[in-house]
Amino acid sequence: PATDCDDTTALAYPGAPEIPGDGTDQDCDGTEICYVDADGDGHAEMTGLTTTSYALDCSDPGAAPIGAAADDCDDAAITVFPGAAESIADGVDQDCDGTELCFVDADGDGARSADGATVVSADLECDAEGEATGSASADCNDADASVSPGAEEVPADGIDSDCDGAELCFTDYDGDGFRPDEYSEVEGDLLCTGVGLVGADAPAGDCDDDNAAINPDGVEVAADGIDSNCDGIEQCYIDADNDGFRTEDGAVIDSESIDCSGDGVSGADAPATDCDDERDDVNPLAVELVGDEVDGDCNGVEECYVDADGDGYRTTEVVQSIDSDCADDGEATVDEPLVDCDDSLASVNPGAEEIPGDGLDQDCDGVDPGGDDVASDDTAEPSGDDDDDAGDDAGDDSDIPIEVTVELDAPASEDKGGCSTAGSASGGTLGWAVAMLGLVGLRRRRAA
């Protein structure tokens, strides 16, 4: 038949077997069988896949060029083929040699060498010893596993342990020879030799690096609100009863309250005038209570009630004592009973025994009972006329004793709170005298 498309070769005729990628249409159908190059990188797919091309030179898209090697290990990536440039530690075998280029991690600390050195890896993971991925941080010292980004910085050791280009240095800005416990980051001075910088060998404990007077050797000043020796304790004045007044002796106590505002302490502005720091009701502003034997207002004296005659009974009058008790002559406490109606006589008080008819109200009850007639005077044998006596005996009541009670009106003393016969002879004593004269006249009339 007249269908031979190439009569110069016996291999080309309709129905002849097609030879892929040779640029010849053996079966005379107008097409060529080409090897596949899906990514168009000029390398055919490794498994021998083919595609039909209308261009006999296999120049159609997706067809491998005539004579292209079937060695593409990833026909979906145009950057992957034998001879391609290998990207370091990206997990892709770009040159199809079955290996990967990894960054070097010589000290095995997880950080790659800063100089970009690489090592060939038998796998694509770059996780074997001495290898690092592209995401690993750059190591500023790949010979020391303790030095890498993220490592803990050791202050003032002269090593940039965390690769940040700086060192942690201690400071002594006030020049007192002591550094704070904390440190500061200083750029570029790995030896900590800058102004105000010191190494770890400088003694620590400076709690205020701006004041040379404050350091562990500082002198503590009581209640100044400054921890001068950096021990966390302040010396405060004592105000144990918290009444706002500190002790008179200026005693101090250690306190965690640096401003001396804690319990039992006070600052220097509190007056040092508390005479009893165990009682909050005793201080210079307290109210003095009479006769309680407490110097309540701390003025050095006590106010006592008066017991001038010392009989154990007081008046309401007040006297200032030379000491803090009320035990001196003429003084009485608030506990001693009221009220002495005559504080000039020790024999006159509410507890005294009453002597009837003596013109004195000894027991301070406001009355003085009159005395009875003496019995021997009424029964004695008469020395006068018997007839007169006989006449008198008939019907007189001379043998009946007469008792006279005299009430004494003693003027009340506003200051003493009771009665007093002292200084009242014109009243009570005169009445007593009149009564006694009356009794004497009566007895004489009976005798007559």
Residue, then its C-alpha position, 0 to 999 in steps of 0.5 A: p500500500a502507498t502509506d509508507c511515511d519514510d521509504t528510506t528505512a524499513l523501520a518506518y511504516p504503518g503499524a511499525p513499533e514506535i521507539p520512544g524519544d528517537g525523533t522518528d515516527q515509526d508507525c507513521d501516525g504523525t506523532e512521537i512517543c516521548y519520555v515525560d519531563a513534567d517539571g520541564d527541567g530537561h531531565a526525564e522522569m526516572t521510571g520511564l513514563t512516556t507521553t504522546s507528542y505531536a512534535l517529533d523532536c519531543s519539544d511539546p510541554g511535558a515531554a523530555p528532549i530527545g536524548a534527555a537522561a531519565d534521571d530526575c529524582d523529583d519530576a514535580a520540582i524544576t529545581v531537583f535534577p542531577g547537577a542542580a545546586e544543593s540547598i543546605a539543610d532544607g531536607v531536599d536532595q536537589d542534585c539527586d545524589g541521595t545525600e543532603l548538605c547539613f550545617v555543622d554543629a561540632d559541639g553538639d549543642g543544637a546551634r550551627s557553626a557561625d561560619g556556615a560550614t557544611v557536612v554531607s549527610a546520608d539522610l535528609e534530616c540533618d539530625a545526626e551528631g555533628e549536623a544542624t538544620g537550617s533553622a538552628s541558631a548560629d553558634c558564636n563558639d562551636a567548640d564549647a557546648s556551654v556557649s550557644p544562643g539560649a544558654e544561661e549567661v554567667p555574670a562577669d565570667g568574661i564569656d558571652s555564653d548566650c551569644d548576644g554580644a554582651e556580658l552581664c556585669f555587676t555594678d558599683y556606681d557609688g564606688d563604695g566597694f560593694r556591688p548589688d546582688e543583681y547584675s546589669e547587662v553591658e554591651g561589648d565589655l566581656l571583662c566588666t572593666g567599664v566605669g562603675l563596673v566590677g566583677a563577681d569577686a567584689p563583695a555583694g549586698d549593696c542595697d543602694d548603689d547610688n549612695a556610698a554611705i549605704n552598704p553592708d558596712g554602713v553605720e545604722v542611724a536609729a529611726d532615720g528610715i534608711d537601712s544603712n547596713c543593708d540587713g533588712i532591719e531598721q533600728c527603731y525607738i521603742d513604743a511598746d504600748n503604742d500610745g505615740f510616746r517612746t521611752e525616756d531612755g531612748a532605747v531602740i529595737d530591731s524592726e523589719s519596719i524600715d519606716c518604724s511604723g510597726d507595732g511596738v516601735s516609733g520614729a524619732d519624731a515621737p516624744a521621748t517622754d513615756c514614763d511607763d511604756e507598758r500602759d497606753d493610758v500613761n503618757p504626757l497627754a493622759v488624764e491624771l487620776v487622783g489617788d491611784e498612785v500612778d503618775g498618769d501624765c508623767n509629770g513626776v508627781e502624783e495627786c493624792y487625797v488629803d488625810a491630814d490627821g492620818d486616821g485612814y479616812r480621807t477627804t475630797e481635798v487633793v494634795q500634790s505628792i512629792d513622789s508617785d505614791c500616796a503613802d506620805d504623811g497627810e496623803a491618802t489613796v482613792d481606796e481609802p474611805l470617805v469621809d472624815c468629818d474632822d480631818s484635824l483630829a485622828s480620833v474623829n472619823p466614821g470608824a471611831e467610837e462615840i463618847p457620849g456628851d463630850g461635845l464631839d461627833q466622833d463617829c461622824d454620824g451627825v449627832d452626839p448622845g448626852g451622858d447619863d447622870v452619875a448614880s452615886d450622886d442621886t443615892a448619897e445620904p443628904s447632908g441638909d435638913d431632914d424635914d426638907d428632904a422628907g418634904d421633897d421626897a414626898g412626891d418629887d422625881s429626884d430619883i428618876p435619872i434624866e437623859v438629855t440628848v443634844e444634837l449638834d449642828a456641824p456645818a458641812s464642808e464642801d471641800k471635805g464632803g462631810c461634817s466637821t466639828a473643827g472650828s465650830a465652837s460657836g455652834g456645836t460646842l456652845g450648844w453642848a456647854v448650855a446643855m451641860l449647865g442646864l444639867v448642873g442647875l437641875r441637879r443643884r435644885r434637886a439637892a436643895 
